[in-house]
């Protein structure tokens, strides 16, 4: 009974989702396109981070992508909406055929329909937040005042001939070499993929976990050669970018020799990545010369996933299963697909913000005025930056105390190198947190010092050690204070970067609603309204008294004149 449900739900919901996402995103793109076009050009002209030559080059090249942006955005919105509307009900149908579900035919048809429509509206909302808020935040950072000793990024015209020459050499060497490597490894990818799919079929794992998924797994076996062909085509296309990047290396390192070295090393890098993805012997037998002057040779060697898994497996604390963020292995394809998404980390962060926010609201570190500022202005440093920074700092304190290999995001889960989201953006955010955790561990904080940190992060500017004199921080060591304040400032900077993520603003607004309801439940909201109304009445009464007094004085003056 699952397949009629698959067809009915997917075919019915897909056009609706495509219409919501397509027309919603298109309206945002078209409505904001003039502002984006003008503001992008204005920020490029005004920024001090770019040199005059680079500015001219960017201004000459910007019109083409800015003109193509509406076309690509509208086409991608309709295409993505169609795919989302089709596959989301399909994944919901996988759950509807579970062992504990009654009336499977009904659930196969209707499960996931309303959730898909709601999800389509959420996509439009997040896209609007990104275009309206995140974009302007990036542009504001571009035109932000730079330090006097910071040199702008500039293109040296004298290096361009060498850059073009080395880029041409890179195209002539890297494109055929990488294409040959991809073709050489494609048979292994084909037969290894078939082998793993057949093993999953016999062991009822992976795509064959549920009975209803067996036909789709069989389809994956049949279509696997197409995936291999697509990977070879992708390798061929990526080889052009690798070859052209050699010119960038020449400009950065001011050396044609380094650019030629990168041309040779790029083939080795591609070979190592391919071996890592195909679970072959780590590393590469091809030469990899040093192509950076100020980078040690060891750092150029890439650490494969096998090395990470082996090193983690040797340590009992770090030998974590792939299901650390989820208690048991998922029994549905939908849950398996949602494994290790960045959204899991954001779920933990905002859940922690809710718990700590309610605690701060009861303790007076957050008041109704802060919530009102978020509602009226749409932004509040205390709730939008300080509260998430404290939640992350609290996580770092717990991780440092427990000697955990990663970050203790909950009582039953550790976020380590084996299970954190693979997105580069999250790696840029999480890796500094691991460094700060080690700094906190070396400081060996006392309990009374940790208790003062939440007041410091919520109420102090954290610019100088003397800022903590008013909160009664136990340690008088200015070096110790400065180290902790630097950690807090870095955390606030990380949170500031996270606020540009598409889902962050929506989640933050939901957090404000939760804290508003908590303030109403505890009576703090009523007290705040009464105090404001009393204060306004008092001020109005004072004004009336002052007016009547002035009137009486005027009457007496008139009487004296008469």
C-alpha positions as CSV (number, residue, x, y, z in Angstrom):
1,X,0.0,0.0,0.0
2,X,3.0,2.3,0.2
3,X,3.5,2.9,-3.5
4,X,0.0,4.4,-4.2
5,X,0.7,6.7,-1.3
6,X,4.1,7.7,-2.6
7,X,2.6,8.7,-6.0
8,X,-0.5,10.4,-4.7
9,X,1.3,12.5,-2.0
10,X,4.3,13.3,-4.0
11,X,2.4,14.3,-7.2
12,X,-0.1,16.3,-5.3
13,X,2.2,18.2,-3.0
14,X,5.1,18.8,-5.3
15,X,3.4,21.5,-7.4
16,X,2.2,23.2,-4.3
17,X,5.6,23.3,-2.7
18,X,7.2,24.4,-6.0
19,X,4.6,27.3,-6.2
20,X,5.2,28.4,-2.6
21,X,9.0,28.3,-2.7
22,X,9.3,29.4,-6.3
23,X,6.9,32.4,-6.1
24,X,7.9,33.3,-2.6
25,X,11.6,33.3,-3.2
26,X,11.1,35.0,-6.6
27,X,9.2,37.8,-5.0
28,X,12.1,38.3,-2.5
29,X,14.7,38.2,-5.2
30,X,13.0,40.6,-7.6
31,X,11.9,43.0,-4.8
32,X,15.4,43.2,-3.3
33,X,17.4,43.0,-6.5
34,X,17.7,46.8,-7.0
35,X,18.9,47.3,-3.4
36,X,21.3,44.4,-3.7
37,X,22.7,45.7,-7.0
38,X,23.2,49.3,-5.8
39,X,24.4,48.4,-2.3
40,X,26.9,45.8,-3.5
41,X,28.5,48.3,-5.9
42,X,28.5,51.0,-3.2
43,X,30.2,48.8,-0.6
44,X,32.9,47.7,-3.1
45,X,33.6,51.4,-3.9
46,X,33.6,52.4,-0.2
47,X,35.5,49.6,1.4
48,X,39.1,50.1,2.6
49,X,39.9,46.4,2.5
50,X,40.4,46.4,-1.3
51,X,42.9,48.2,-3.3
52,X,42.1,50.5,-6.2
53,X,43.0,48.0,-8.9
54,X,41.0,45.2,-7.4
55,X,38.1,47.6,-6.9
56,X,38.1,48.5,-10.6
57,X,38.3,44.8,-11.6
58,X,35.5,43.9,-9.3
59,X,33.3,46.8,-10.5
60,X,33.8,45.7,-14.1
61,X,33.0,42.1,-13.3
62,X,30.1,42.5,-10.9
63,X,27.3,43.5,-13.3
64,X,27.3,40.0,-15.0
65,X,26.7,37.9,-11.8
66,X,24.3,40.5,-10.4
67,X,22.3,40.4,-13.6
68,X,22.4,36.5,-13.7
69,X,21.5,36.2,-10.0
70,X,17.7,36.7,-10.4
71,X,17.6,34.2,-13.3
72,X,19.6,31.6,-11.4
73,X,17.7,32.2,-8.1
74,X,14.2,32.0,-9.6
75,X,15.1,28.8,-11.6
76,X,16.8,27.2,-8.6
77,X,13.8,28.1,-6.3
78,X,11.3,26.4,-8.6
79,X,13.6,23.4,-9.1
80,X,14.4,23.0,-5.4
81,X,10.7,23.5,-4.5
82,X,9.7,20.7,-6.9
83,X,12.3,18.3,-5.4
84,X,11.4,19.2,-1.9
85,X,7.7,18.7,-2.5
86,X,8.3,15.4,-4.1
87,X,10.9,13.8,-1.7
88,X,9.5,15.1,1.6
89,X,6.2,13.1,1.4
90,X,8.2,10.1,0.2
91,X,10.3,10.1,3.3
92,X,7.2,10.6,5.4
93,X,5.8,7.5,3.8
94,X,8.8,5.5,4.9
95,X,7.8,6.2,8.5
96,X,4.1,5.4,7.8
97,X,4.9,1.8,6.9
98,X,6.6,1.1,10.2
99,X,5.7,-1.8,12.5
100,X,3.8,0.2,15.1
101,X,1.7,2.3,12.6
102,X,-2.0,1.5,12.2
103,X,-4.1,2.3,9.1
104,X,-1.0,2.4,6.9
105,X,-2.9,3.3,3.8
106,X,-4.2,6.6,5.3
107,X,-0.8,7.5,6.7
108,X,1.0,6.7,3.4
109,X,-1.2,9.2,1.6
110,X,-1.5,12.0,4.1
111,X,1.6,11.9,6.2
112,X,4.1,14.6,5.3
113,X,1.6,16.6,3.2
114,X,0.9,19.4,5.7
115,X,4.5,19.3,7.1
116,X,5.8,19.7,3.6
117,X,3.7,22.8,3.0
118,X,4.8,24.2,6.3
119,X,8.4,23.4,5.4
120,X,8.0,25.3,2.1
121,X,6.8,28.4,4.0
122,X,9.8,28.0,6.4
123,X,12.2,27.9,3.4
124,X,10.8,31.1,2.1
125,X,11.1,32.8,5.5
126,X,14.7,31.7,6.0
127,X,15.5,32.8,2.4
128,X,14.0,36.2,3.2
129,X,16.0,36.5,6.4
130,X,19.2,35.7,4.5
131,X,18.5,38.2,1.7
132,X,17.3,41.0,3.9
133,X,19.4,40.6,7.1
134,X,22.4,38.3,6.5
135,X,23.4,40.0,3.2
136,X,23.4,43.5,4.7
137,X,25.4,42.2,7.6
138,X,28.1,40.9,5.3
139,X,28.1,44.2,3.4
140,X,28.4,46.1,6.7
141,X,31.4,44.0,7.6
142,X,32.9,44.8,4.2
143,X,32.8,48.6,4.7
144,X,33.7,48.4,8.4
145,X,36.6,50.6,9.5
146,X,39.8,48.7,9.3
147,X,42.9,49.1,11.5
148,X,45.5,51.6,10.4
149,X,48.2,49.0,10.0
150,X,46.1,46.6,7.9
151,X,47.0,46.7,4.2
152,X,44.2,46.4,1.6
153,X,44.0,43.4,-0.7
154,X,45.5,44.5,-4.0
155,X,46.3,43.0,-7.4
156,X,49.9,43.6,-8.5
157,X,49.7,44.3,-12.2
158,X,53.4,43.2,-12.6
159,X,52.5,39.7,-11.5
160,X,49.6,39.2,-13.8
161,X,51.7,37.9,-16.8
162,X,53.2,35.2,-14.6
163,X,49.8,34.3,-13.2
164,X,48.3,33.9,-16.6
165,X,51.3,31.8,-17.8
166,X,51.2,29.5,-14.8
167,X,47.4,29.2,-15.1
168,X,47.8,28.1,-18.7
169,X,50.4,25.5,-17.6
170,X,48.1,24.3,-14.9
171,X,45.2,23.8,-17.4
172,X,47.5,21.9,-19.7
173,X,48.8,19.6,-17.0
174,X,46.1,19.2,-14.4
175,X,43.1,18.8,-16.6
176,X,44.4,15.6,-18.4
177,X,46.1,14.3,-15.3
178,X,43.1,14.5,-13.1
179,X,40.8,13.2,-15.8
180,X,43.0,10.2,-16.3
181,X,43.1,9.6,-12.5
182,X,39.3,9.8,-12.3
183,X,38.9,7.3,-15.2
184,X,41.5,5.0,-13.7
185,X,39.7,4.9,-10.3
186,X,36.1,4.8,-11.8
187,X,36.1,0.9,-12.2
188,X,37.0,0.5,-8.6
189,X,34.3,3.0,-7.6
190,X,31.8,1.1,-9.7
191,X,32.5,-2.4,-8.4
192,X,33.1,-1.2,-4.8
193,X,29.7,0.6,-4.8
194,X,28.0,-2.4,-6.2
195,X,29.7,-4.6,-3.6
196,X,28.6,-2.4,-0.7
197,X,25.0,-2.1,-2.0
198,X,24.7,-5.9,-2.3
199,X,26.1,-6.3,1.2
200,X,23.5,-3.9,2.5
201,X,20.9,-5.8,0.5
202,X,21.9,-9.2,2.1
203,X,22.3,-7.7,5.6
204,X,19.1,-5.5,5.3
205,X,21.1,-2.3,6.1
206,X,21.5,1.1,4.6
207,X,18.9,1.7,1.9
208,X,17.5,-1.8,2.4
209,X,16.7,-1.2,6.1
210,X,12.9,-1.0,5.5
211,X,11.0,-3.3,3.3
212,X,9.5,-0.4,1.4
213,X,12.9,0.9,0.6
214,X,14.1,-2.3,-1.1
215,X,12.9,-1.2,-4.6
216,X,14.7,2.1,-4.2
217,X,17.8,0.3,-3.1
218,X,17.5,-1.9,-6.2
219,X,17.1,1.2,-8.3
220,X,20.3,2.6,-6.7
221,X,22.1,-0.6,-7.8
222,X,20.9,-0.2,-11.3
223,X,21.6,3.6,-11.5
224,X,25.0,3.3,-9.7
225,X,26.9,3.5,-13.0
226,X,25.3,6.9,-13.7
227,X,26.7,8.1,-10.3
228,X,30.2,6.9,-11.3
229,X,29.9,8.7,-14.7
230,X,28.7,11.9,-12.8
231,X,31.7,11.7,-10.5
232,X,34.1,11.5,-13.5
233,X,32.4,14.5,-15.1
234,X,32.7,16.4,-11.8
235,X,36.4,15.6,-11.5
236,X,36.9,16.8,-15.1
237,X,35.2,20.1,-14.4
238,X,37.0,20.6,-11.1
239,X,40.3,20.1,-12.8
240,X,39.9,23.4,-14.6
241,X,39.5,25.3,-11.3
242,X,42.5,23.6,-9.8
243,X,44.6,24.5,-12.8
244,X,43.5,28.1,-12.8
245,X,44.1,28.4,-9.0
246,X,47.8,28.0,-9.7
247,X,47.8,31.6,-10.9
248,X,46.3,32.7,-7.6
249,X,49.2,30.9,-5.8
250,X,51.7,32.8,-8.0
251,X,50.2,36.1,-7.0
252,X,49.9,35.2,-3.3
253,X,53.4,33.7,-3.0
254,X,55.1,36.2,-5.5
255,X,56.8,33.2,-7.1
256,X,56.2,31.4,-10.4
257,X,58.1,28.5,-9.0
258,X,55.5,28.1,-6.2
259,X,52.7,28.2,-8.8
260,X,54.4,25.4,-10.8
261,X,54.8,23.4,-7.6
262,X,51.1,23.8,-7.0
263,X,50.3,22.5,-10.5
264,X,52.2,19.3,-9.6
265,X,50.8,19.1,-6.0
266,X,47.2,19.5,-7.2
267,X,47.3,16.1,-8.9
268,X,48.6,14.5,-5.7
269,X,45.9,16.3,-3.6
270,X,43.2,15.0,-5.9
271,X,44.6,11.5,-5.7
272,X,44.6,11.6,-1.9
273,X,41.1,12.9,-1.7
274,X,39.9,10.2,-4.1
275,X,41.6,7.5,-2.1
276,X,40.1,8.8,1.1
277,X,36.6,8.8,-0.5
278,X,37.0,5.3,-1.9
279,X,38.5,3.9,1.3
280,X,41.7,3.0,-0.5
281,X,45.2,3.3,1.0
282,X,45.5,6.7,2.6
283,X,47.8,9.2,1.0
284,X,49.2,9.4,-2.5
285,X,52.3,8.0,-4.2
286,X,52.5,11.0,-6.5
287,X,54.9,13.8,-5.7
288,X,53.7,16.8,-3.7
289,X,56.2,19.7,-3.7
290,X,55.9,22.5,-1.3
291,X,53.9,25.4,-2.8
292,X,53.7,27.7,0.2
293,X,56.7,29.6,1.5
294,X,55.6,30.2,5.1
295,X,53.8,26.9,5.7
296,X,55.7,23.9,7.1
297,X,55.8,20.9,4.8
298,X,54.0,18.7,7.3
299,X,51.0,20.9,7.3
300,X,50.5,20.5,3.6
301,X,50.0,16.8,4.1
302,X,46.3,16.2,4.5
303,X,45.0,14.1,7.3
304,X,42.6,11.5,6.0
305,X,39.4,10.3,7.6
306,X,41.0,6.9,8.1
307,X,43.7,8.5,10.3
308,X,41.1,10.3,12.3
309,X,39.0,7.1,12.8
310,X,42.1,5.1,13.8
311,X,43.3,7.7,16.3
312,X,39.9,8.0,17.8
313,X,39.5,4.3,18.0
314,X,42.6,3.9,20.1
315,X,41.3,6.2,22.8
316,X,38.4,4.9,24.8
317,X,37.0,8.4,25.4
318,X,37.1,9.2,21.7
319,X,36.0,5.9,20.3
320,X,32.5,7.1,19.7
321,X,30.0,5.6,17.4
322,X,28.5,7.5,14.6
323,X,25.3,7.9,16.5
324,X,26.5,10.1,19.3
325,X,24.0,12.9,18.5
326,X,21.2,10.3,18.3
327,X,20.9,7.6,21.0
328,X,20.3,4.6,18.8
329,X,20.8,3.9,15.1
330,X,17.8,5.3,13.2
331,X,15.3,2.7,12.0
332,X,13.9,4.9,9.3
333,X,15.5,6.4,6.2
334,X,14.3,9.9,7.1
335,X,16.1,9.9,10.4
336,X,19.2,8.5,8.8
337,X,19.2,11.3,6.2
338,X,18.8,13.9,9.0
339,X,21.9,12.5,10.8
340,X,24.7,14.9,11.4
341,X,23.1,17.9,10.0
342,X,24.2,21.3,11.3
343,X,20.6,21.8,12.3
344,X,21.2,19.4,15.2
345,X,23.9,21.7,16.6
346,X,21.5,24.7,16.3
347,X,18.7,22.7,18.0
348,X,21.0,22.1,21.0
349,X,22.2,25.8,21.1
350,X,18.7,27.3,21.1
351,X,17.4,24.6,23.6
352,X,20.2,25.6,25.9
353,X,19.3,29.3,25.3
354,X,15.7,28.6,26.4
355,X,16.8,26.9,29.6
356,X,19.4,29.4,30.5
357,X,17.2,32.3,29.4
358,X,14.5,31.3,31.8
359,X,17.0,30.9,34.6
360,X,18.4,34.4,33.8
361,X,14.9,35.8,33.7
362,X,14.2,34.5,37.2
363,X,17.5,35.7,38.5
364,X,17.1,39.2,37.0
365,X,20.0,39.0,34.6
366,X,17.4,39.3,31.8
367,X,14.4,41.6,32.2
368,X,11.2,42.4,30.3
369,X,12.9,45.5,28.9
370,X,15.4,43.4,27.1
371,X,12.6,41.3,25.6
372,X,10.8,44.4,24.6
373,X,13.9,45.7,22.9
374,X,14.1,42.5,20.8
375,X,10.4,42.7,19.9
376,X,10.4,46.4,19.0
377,X,13.9,46.8,17.4
378,X,14.3,43.2,16.3
379,X,17.8,43.0,17.8
380,X,19.2,42.9,21.4
381,X,22.8,42.3,22.2
382,X,22.0,40.7,25.6
383,X,19.7,38.1,24.1
384,X,21.1,37.8,20.6
385,X,24.8,37.7,21.5
386,X,25.5,37.4,25.2
387,X,23.0,34.6,26.0
388,X,24.2,32.3,23.2
389,X,27.8,33.1,24.1
390,X,27.1,32.1,27.7
391,X,25.5,28.8,26.5
392,X,28.6,28.0,24.5
393,X,30.9,29.0,27.3
394,X,28.9,26.8,29.7
395,X,29.5,23.9,27.3
396,X,33.2,24.7,27.2
397,X,33.4,24.7,31.0
398,X,31.6,21.4,31.2
399,X,33.8,19.9,28.5
400,X,37.0,21.1,30.2
401,X,35.9,19.6,33.5
402,X,34.9,16.2,32.1
403,X,38.1,15.8,30.1
404,X,35.9,15.1,27.1
405,X,37.7,14.7,23.7
406,X,35.2,17.1,22.1
407,X,32.3,19.3,23.3
408,X,29.7,18.0,25.7
409,X,26.5,19.3,24.1
410,X,24.2,17.2,26.4
411,X,24.3,14.6,29.1
412,X,24.4,11.8,26.5
413,X,26.3,13.2,23.6
414,X,29.7,14.5,22.7
415,X,30.5,16.5,19.6
416,X,33.8,15.3,18.4
417,X,35.8,15.2,15.2
418,X,34.1,12.0,14.1
419,X,30.5,13.2,14.3
420,X,30.4,17.0,14.0
421,X,28.7,18.4,10.9
422,X,30.9,18.1,7.8
423,X,30.1,21.6,6.6
424,X,33.1,23.8,6.3
425,X,31.3,26.7,8.0
426,X,30.7,24.6,11.1
427,X,34.3,23.4,11.1
428,X,35.4,27.0,11.1
429,X,33.2,27.6,14.1
430,X,33.8,24.4,16.1
431,X,37.6,24.1,15.7
432,X,38.2,27.4,17.6
433,X,35.9,26.2,20.3
434,X,38.1,23.2,20.9
435,X,41.1,25.5,21.2
436,X,39.3,27.7,23.7
437,X,38.3,24.6,25.7
438,X,41.9,23.7,26.1
439,X,42.7,27.3,27.3
440,X,39.9,27.1,29.9
441,X,41.2,23.7,31.0
442,X,44.7,25.1,31.6
443,X,43.2,28.0,33.6
444,X,41.7,25.5,36.1
445,X,38.9,27.8,37.2
446,X,37.4,27.6,40.7
447,X,33.7,27.2,41.3
448,X,33.2,30.8,42.5
449,X,35.0,32.1,39.4
450,X,32.7,30.1,37.1
451,X,29.7,31.5,39.0
452,X,30.8,35.0,38.3
453,X,31.3,34.4,34.6
454,X,27.6,34.4,33.7
455,X,27.2,37.8,35.3
456,X,30.4,39.0,33.5
457,X,29.2,37.9,30.1
458,X,25.7,39.3,30.6
459,X,26.4,42.6,32.2
460,X,30.0,43.7,31.5
461,X,31.7,45.0,28.4
462,X,34.7,42.7,28.9
463,X,37.1,45.1,27.3
464,X,39.5,45.7,30.2
465,X,40.2,43.6,33.4
466,X,38.9,46.5,35.5
467,X,35.4,45.9,34.1
468,X,35.0,43.0,36.4
469,X,35.7,44.9,39.6
470,X,31.9,45.7,40.1
471,X,30.8,42.0,39.9
472,X,33.2,40.8,42.5
473,X,35.3,38.4,40.5
474,X,37.4,36.4,43.0
475,X,40.7,36.6,41.2
476,X,42.6,39.9,41.1
477,X,45.1,38.6,38.6
478,X,44.7,40.9,35.6
479,X,46.3,38.4,33.3
480,X,43.8,35.7,34.3
481,X,40.9,38.1,33.8
482,X,42.3,39.2,30.4
483,X,42.5,35.6,29.2
484,X,38.9,34.9,30.2
485,X,37.7,38.2,28.6
486,X,39.5,37.3,25.4
487,X,37.6,33.9,25.3
488,X,34.3,35.8,25.9
489,X,35.0,38.2,23.1
490,X,35.9,35.4,20.7
491,X,32.7,33.6,21.7
492,X,30.7,36.8,21.0
493,X,32.4,37.0,17.6
494,X,31.5,33.4,16.8
495,X,27.9,34.1,17.8
496,X,27.9,37.2,15.6
497,X,29.0,35.0,12.6
498,X,26.3,32.5,13.4
499,X,23.5,35.1,13.4
500,X,24.0,35.4,9.6
501,X,22.9,31.8,9.1
502,X,19.5,31.5,7.4
503,X,17.7,29.6,10.3
504,X,19.3,31.6,13.1
505,X,16.9,34.6,13.0
506,X,13.8,32.5,12.9
507,X,15.0,30.4,15.8
508,X,16.0,33.6,17.7
509,X,12.5,35.0,17.2
510,X,11.0,31.8,18.6
511,X,13.4,32.1,21.6
512,X,12.1,35.6,22.3
513,X,8.5,34.3,22.2
514,X,9.3,31.6,24.7
515,X,11.0,34.1,27.0
516,X,8.0,36.5,26.6
517,X,5.6,33.7,27.6
518,X,7.8,32.8,30.6
519,X,7.8,36.5,31.7
520,X,4.0,36.5,31.4
521,X,3.8,33.2,33.4
522,X,6.0,34.4,36.2
523,X,4.3,37.8,36.5
524,X,7.3,39.8,35.5
525,X,5.5,41.2,32.4
526,X,2.5,42.4,34.5
527,X,4.9,44.1,37.0
528,X,6.7,45.8,34.2
529,X,3.5,47.1,32.6
530,X,2.3,48.3,36.0
531,X,5.6,50.1,36.7
532,X,5.6,51.8,33.3
533,X,1.9,52.8,33.6
534,X,2.5,54.2,37.2
535,X,5.6,56.0,36.0
536,X,3.8,57.5,33.1
537,X,0.9,58.6,35.3
538,X,3.3,60.1,37.8
539,X,5.1,62.0,35.1
540,X,1.8,63.2,33.6
541,X,0.7,64.3,37.1
542,X,3.9,66.2,37.6
543,X,3.4,68.0,34.3
544,X,-0.2,68.9,35.2
545,X,1.0,70.2,38.6
546,X,3.7,72.3,36.9
547,X,1.2,73.6,34.4
548,X,-1.3,74.6,37.1
549,X,1.5,76.2,39.2
550,X,2.6,78.3,36.1
551,X,-1.0,79.3,35.5
552,X,-1.4,80.5,39.1
553,X,1.9,82.4,38.9
554,X,0.7,84.0,35.7
555,X,-2.6,85.1,37.3
556,X,-0.8,86.7,40.2
557,X,1.5,88.5,37.9
558,X,-1.5,89.9,35.9
559,X,-3.1,90.9,39.2
560,X,0.0,92.8,40.3
561,X,0.2,94.6,37.0
562,X,-3.4,95.6,37.3
